[in-house]
Amino acid sequence: MAGVHFGFDNFKELLDLTVGLAQRLDENRAESFTLLYCDFSNVEQSVIDASLKEILRNSDAIVNDKADYFFVLPYTDKYGAQIVKKMFSEFFAQELYSHMVSYPIDGENTQSLVIELRDGVSVRYQNDLRCLDGFNPY
């Protein structure tokens, strides 16, 4: 198993597509997907690559800017995303900085999800996620 890696320049489009699919397919408004952020700055790239192959499903999407990794986990609530984060922590044998937001509970569009994620990471870890500075949700 392994997730599908997308370029950071396609992050907005990936989120727009995922939100659009969720709106079309999820009539009961359950947590349709979770966006998980992880800071892999203290992990070697070869170890990151191995973990992605072992931990993620084929349906999961990966976007990163250097050590800032974002995972779009379809049909996964925050509990499920927490399990994924724990699997990464165990694989790396270290605790990771992470934060997650779920659609539609934390936001019903790309802009609100990104703002919620960015604010949560900023408050919790004093990290402004500068990689999202040029991210224009609209």
N, C-alpha and C positions, 0 to 999 in steps of 0.2 A: 504494500500500500504506500501511497504517497500523495500529498496534495498537489494541486496544479499551481505553478508559480506564475504570477503576472508581474509585469513591469510596474514600478511605482507610478509611472506616468499614466497608467490605466486604472489607478485606484478608484477615482471618482466614477468612472464608467462601470467598473465592477460592482461598486456599491449601488449605483443606480439600477443596474440589471437585477441584482439580488433583491432589492426593495420591490422592484416591479414584479418580479416573479412571486414574491411573498404576497403582494397585494392581490395578484390574480388567483393564486392557488390556495390561500389560507383564509377561508371565510370565517373561521371561528376566532381569528385575531390572537392566536396563541403565539408564544415566542417562536417565531419562524426561523430566526437565525441569530447567532451571536457573533459580534466582532470582538476578537480577543487581541489585545496588544501585549507583547512581551519584549523586554529589553534583553537582548542576547550579547551585550557589549563585553561580557567577561567570559565568552565561550569561543573556542576556536572554530573557524568556518567548517573544517572537516567534521567536527562533532555535530555542528548544527545540521549539516547536510544529512548525516546518518540519522539524526533524530527525526527529521522531517519525513524520511522514508519509512521509518518504523512506527511513528506515532499517528500521523495524519491519514485520513481516509482519502480515497480518490476523488470524492466530491468536495473536499475542503480546498479553499483557495488561499494562497500565500502571496503577500505583497510585502516588500521590505525596502527600507532606505538605510543602507549600512546595517547597523545592529538593531534598528527599530523594526520589529516584525509585527505584521498585522495578519490575523487569520480570520477568514470569513467561514464560519462553521454552520452550514445549513441544517435545519431541523435540529438545532442544538440550543437548549436553554442555558442559563448561567451555571446551573449545577453541572451540566455536561461539559461546558467550557472550563469550569474549575478542575474537572478531572483531567482534561487535556493539559492544562497548565501544570497540574501536579505531575503528570507523566514527564513533561519537559524537565521540571525541577529534579525529579528522580534520575532521569537520564543524564543530566548535567551534574548531579550530586551537589546542587546549590540552589538556594532560594532565588527566585526571579522577581524582578519588578514586572508587574502585569496589571492590567485593568481590562474590564469587559463591559460592553453595552449590548443590549438585546433589542431587536425589532419585534413588536412595536412599543414595548414597555418604556424604553429609554428614548425613543424617537421614532417618528413615522416617516421620515425622509432622510436622505443622505446628509443634508446639512445638519439636522438636529442630532443625528447619531455621531457625527464627527465632532461637533461642539461638545456634546456630553462626554465623549471619550477624552478629548483634549483637556477639558476642565477637570475631569477625574484624575488624570495622570498628573496634571499640574499641581493640584491640591495635595495629592497623596505622596508624590515623589519629587516635587519641586522641579519637574522636567516639563518644559514648555512644548515638547514635541515639535521642535523647530522644523522638522522635515515636512510638517503640514502647513508651514507658513505660506507656501505657494499654492496650497490646495484651495482651489476656488470651487466650493460646492455648487455654485450655479453659473 
